[in-house]
Amino acid sequence: MRRAASAGLDVIALTDHDTVAGIGEAAAALPPGLALISGMELSCRLAGHSVHLLGYLFDPSHPELADQTRAIRNSRVDRAKAMVARLGELGTGVTWEQVTAIAGAGVIGRPHIARAMIEAGVVGSLEEAFTADWIGPGGRAHVRRYALDPADAISLLHAAGGVTVLAHPQAVTRGWSVPDDLISELAAAGLDGVEVAHPDHNSRQRTQLSTVARRLGLIETGGSDDHGLLTGDRIGCQSTGQDDLDALVQRASGAPVIRA
C-alpha cells in the first residue's frame, strides 16, 4: 500500500490468485488518500486453456464462491506437490520445502516453483522455467489443476455482488491469447469488462482490445499485475480511467470501496 501511494495512485485493487486473505492487512495499511478495491484473480479454464478472471467488490462470504475458491486453492497445493515430484524424477533436486519457503503464507503457484528451480540452478530465468521443457503447458513437469469455466465464474461472482473483468487476454507470454469471438461469448455470459492496459499488451493489442470492448459495451480496465519480486516494482505502470473505474464501482453491490 505504501508503494501504491508512492506511485501516485489514489485507488488500488488487490487481486491475489483465488484468495482474499490479504484484503484485511491491506486495508489496515492504507495511507491517507489511498482507497482500496477488494478483489481476486479467479482461475478458470476455457477450451483447454488457462483463463484468469478478475472479480471486484464481491461479498467474500458468499457460500458457493467461498467453496469454489477453497477447492481451487486446495487443487493448487496438490498440483504443486505433483509438479515438484515430477521435477524430482527429472533430477532437478527441487524440494517441496524449498517451494513452501518461497511461497510463505501465499497461495502456492507455478512462480514459486520456478523460483525454486532458479535457486537450484536448474534454469537461469523464469521464462526458461515456463517452457515445454519444464513447467509450461504440456511441459515435462506440468500438471493441470481444478479451474472453473469462466461463464460459471462470471455467474458466481455476480451472485456475490461482484464485477467481472477478463484479465490480460492478449498476454501470449502466459501461453494463450483469448480470441475475440470467445470474448464475445463471455460478454454474452455477463462479463463486465476487459483488461486492455497491461504490461504484456503492446500498442496494437491494446487498440484491438479497446475496439472489441467498445463494440461489446465492456468496461476497459488497466493494471500493473504487480507480483512483487517476481515482476519487479511496477505498481502504477498501468491504470484504469476514471469513467471506467466509476462504471465498475457502480455495478458492484457485494462490498464497498475501502478508504483510510
N, C-alpha and C positions, 0 to 999 in steps of 0.2 A: 504493500500500500504506500509506503514511503517512496518507493521507486516510481510509482504511478504519479504521485503528487509532484515529484521532481521533474517528471517528463512533461508537466504542464496540463495533465488531464483533469477534467472536472467530474468525469464519470468513468468507472471501470467495471467490467464484468469479469467475474471469476467463474471459469467453466472447466473445472477439473474433469478428468475422464471418469464417468459413471459414478460420481460421488459428489455430495455437497458437504463433506466433512470439514472443509476448510472455511466455509462461509462465516461461522461464528468467530473464528480467530481473525479473519479479515475484517469483519465488522468492528471488532474491538480495537483494531489497529488503525481505523480510518482517521486520517488527519483532518482538521477543519478545511472545508471547501471541496472535499472529495466525496462523491456519492458512489455507492456500491450496488450493482445489479447482480443478484444471485443467479446462478445458472449451473449448467452441467453440459459436458460433451458426451452424448449418448452413443454407444457403439451399436451400429446397425450393419446389416448385410443385404445387398441388393444384387441380383443376377450373379451371385457367387463372388462379389467384390465387397470389400470393407467400405462402409459409408459412415461418416460422422454427422450427427445431428445435434445442433446446439439448441438447448432448451433454456429459456429465460423466465424468471419471475413466476415459477410454478410453486405449488404447495408441496414441499418435500415430504410431508407426512401422508400424502395420498397413498393408500394401502397398496394398490396394484403397481404403481410406479416404484414404490419402495421395494416391493418384492422382486420386480424385474431388475432393478439396479443391483440388488443383493445377488441375484443369480448371475449377473454379468461379472460382478467383482469376484465371486467365487470361481467362475469359469476362468477369469484372468489368472488366478493363482494356480489352478490345475494346469492350465495351458503353459504357464511359465515353467512350472516344475517339469512338464513333459519336454519342453524345449531345452531346458538345462540338461536333462537326461540324454537327449539326443546329441547335444554338444559334447557331453562326456563320452558317448560312444564314438564320437569323431576325434577324440583325443585332444580336446582343447584345454582340459584342465579347469574349465569354468565350473564353479560350485554354486549350489543354492545359497550357501552362507554369504558368498560374495554379492549375489544379486539382492538378497534381502537387506544387506548392509547398505547398499547403494540406494535402494528404494526407501529405506527408513520407514516412516509411518504412511507413506503414499501408497496408492494402488499400484501394484506391480504391473509393468508393461514391458514391451519389447525394448524401449530405450534403455531400461535398466540392465537388461541382458546384454545389449550392445555395449554399454559402458563397461560391463564386466569383461566382455571379450577384449576390449581395448586394454584394460588393466592387465589381462592375462597375456597380452602380446599376440593374440590370435589375429586381430585385424588392426589396421592403422587409423581407421576413421569410422564414424557412424555410418557413412554412406557405404563403406565396404561391408559392414555387418548386414545392412538391409539389402542384400542381393540374393539371387537364387543359390549362391554357394553356401549361404548361411541361413539367416532368419527372415529373408524377404519372402513374399508369397510364392509358394511352390518350392522354397528352398529346402536344403537337406535337413535343417533343424527346425523348419517351420511347422507349427501346429495351429489348426483352426480352433476358434473358440465360439462360445454361445454369443449370439447377437440377435437383435430384433430386426424384423422387417421395418424399413423406415416409415411406411404408411401406418403400420401399427404403432410405432413410436410417436408419430405425429398425433394420432388419436389419443394416445395415453397422456402425452404432455398437455394436450388441450383439455382433457378431462381433469387434469390437475391445475387448470387455470393458467397454463404457460403459453409461451410464444415459441415457434419453431423456426430455425434457420438452418439451411444446408451449409455445412462447413466446407471451406476450401475445395469446391467441386472440380477445379481445374489444376490442382496441385499434383501433377503427374509424378512428382518425386515420391508421392505416397503410394504409387502403384497403379492408380486408375484415374482417368478423367471422366467425370459423370457427363454423359451426353445430354444435349438439350432436350431430346424427347423424354428422357427419364425425369428431368427437372420439371417438365410439363406435367408428367404423370403425378409427381409428388405435389405439385401445385394443385392439381385436381383433388388430391387427397387431403388438402388443407394446409400445405406448407405456407408459412407466413413470409419467409424471406430467404435470401441467398447471400452468402458471404462473397462480396465482389472484391474488396480490397484486402489482400492477404500477401504476406511476404513472398510466397511461392507463385503468385499470379503475375505474369508480365502484362504490359500495357494492352497487348492485343487480347489476351484472355479477359482482362477487366472490361474492355469495351464490349466484347461478346457477351459476357455475363450480365452487364448492365442492360444491354439490349433485350436479352431474354427476360430479365427481371421486370423491365417496363412493360413488355408485351404481356406478361402473365400477372401484372399487378402485385409483384412481390416487393417487400421491403429490401433495400440494399444496405448491407452492413459491411463493416471493416473491422479487423482486429489484428493484433500483433502475433497471436498464437505463441506467446512467450512461454518457453519451458525452462526458464532459469538457466542453469549451466549447460543444458543440452543445446539451446539455441543461442545463448548469449543474451545479454540485457537488451531487449528490443521493445519493451513496453512503450506504447505510444507511436510506434513506427507506422501504424495504420490506424484509422479511426472511422467511426460512423458519423455521417452528417446529422445535424440537429433535427431536421424534419423526419428522417428515417428513425432516429432514436425516439422521438416523440410518438411516432406511429407504433413502434414496438412496445413502448411502455403503455400506451393507451389500450392495446389489445390484451394486455395481461390482467388477470384477476386473482392469481394464486398467491402473490406475495408483493409487498411494496418495495419501492426503491429504498435502500438503507442509507441514511445520512448521519454524519457525525453529530 
